[in-house]
Amino acid sequence: SPACLQVALEALARGAEAETLAEIDTVLGGADAREAAHAALFGEPSESLPDNYSFTIGTSIWADPDRAPLHGSYAESISDMNGKAVEANPASEEAHSRMSSWLAENTGGQVTSA
């Protein structure tokens, strides 16, 4: 969905710099547009929505520490996006198990296996 693409690119932008960040900003309309989209997706819901309305987005980045180590406070930078950043060998059974657990928890059991 467009919302998921926005969130994925925002997660990348938060770890990008220089030319890569400029390219992402070009696609997303700049820092102000990124901030507005974040507020719309993760802020307080509109009062016009029904009481039983539910919308949840979970964001996870799983990086191979040998090929793409995560830098400094990146994990914290995506925490306000219901995000999690993890360094794990993606080929390992442990990483598969952790991804599957994260998916099950963050999709209300709709997706249970990575």
C-alpha positions in Angstrom: 0.0 0.0 0.0 1.1 3.6 -0.3 1.3 3.9 3.5 3.6 0.9 3.8 5.8 2.3 1.1 6.0 5.7 2.8 6.9 4.0 6.1 9.6 1.8 4.5 11.2 4.8 2.8 11.0 6.8 6.0 12.7 4.0 7.9 15.5 4.1 5.2 15.7 7.9 5.3 16.3 7.8 9.1 19.5 5.8 8.5 20.6 7.6 5.3 22.8 10.5 4.7 24.2 12.7 1.9 23.1 11.7 -1.6 21.0 8.7 -0.5 19.0 10.9 1.9 18.6 13.6 -0.8 17.2 10.9 -3.2 14.7 9.6 -0.7 13.7 13.2 0.2 13.1 13.8 -3.5 10.8 10.8 -3.7 8.9 11.7 -0.5 8.7 15.5 -1.0 11.3 16.6 1.5 11.7 16.6 5.3 8.5 18.6 5.9 6.4 16.2 3.8 8.0 13.2 5.6 7.2 14.7 9.0 3.6 15.4 7.9 3.1 11.9 6.6 4.6 10.5 9.8 2.1 12.6 11.9 -0.8 11.4 9.8 0.2 7.7 10.1 1.4 7.6 13.7 -0.3 10.5 15.3 -3.7 10.6 17.1 -6.5 9.3 15.0 -9.1 11.6 13.6 -12.2 12.2 15.7 -14.3 11.4 12.7 -13.3 7.7 12.8 -15.6 5.1 14.4 -14.7 3.9 17.9 -14.0 0.4 16.6 -11.5 1.6 13.9 -8.0 0.1 14.2 -5.0 0.8 12.1 -1.5 -0.4 13.0 1.8 -0.3 11.2 4.8 -2.2 12.4 8.3 -1.5 11.0 11.2 -3.8 11.3 14.7 -3.7 9.8 16.7 -6.9 10.0 20.4 -6.3 9.1 23.2 -8.8 8.6 25.9 -7.4 11.0 28.7 -8.6 8.7 27.2 -7.0 5.5 25.1 -4.1 6.7 25.8 -3.2 10.3 23.3 -0.8 12.0 24.8 2.5 13.2 24.6 4.0 16.6 21.1 5.1 17.5 19.3 3.9 14.4 17.1 1.5 16.3 15.9 4.3 18.5 15.3 6.5 15.5 12.6 4.2 14.2 11.0 3.4 17.6 8.3 6.1 17.0 7.2 4.1 13.9 6.4 1.0 16.0 9.8 0.0 14.8 12.5 -2.4 15.6 16.0 -2.7 14.2 17.9 -5.9 14.7 21.3 -7.2 13.7 21.0 -10.9 12.9 22.3 -13.3 10.3 19.2 -13.6 8.1 20.1 -17.2 7.1 20.1 -18.4 10.7 17.2 -20.4 12.2 17.4 -18.0 15.3 16.8 -15.0 13.1 13.9 -16.7 11.3 12.3 -17.6 14.6 12.7 -14.0 15.9 11.3 -12.5 12.7 8.3 -14.9 12.8 7.6 -14.0 16.5 7.8 -10.3 15.6 5.5 -10.7 12.7 2.9 -12.7 14.7 3.0 -10.1 17.5 2.7 -7.1 15.2 0.1 -8.4 12.9 -2.3 -9.7 15.5 -1.5 -13.2 14.4 -2.4 -12.6 10.8 1.2 -13.4 9.6 3.0 -15.9 11.7 6.0 -17.0 9.6 8.9 -15.1 8.0 
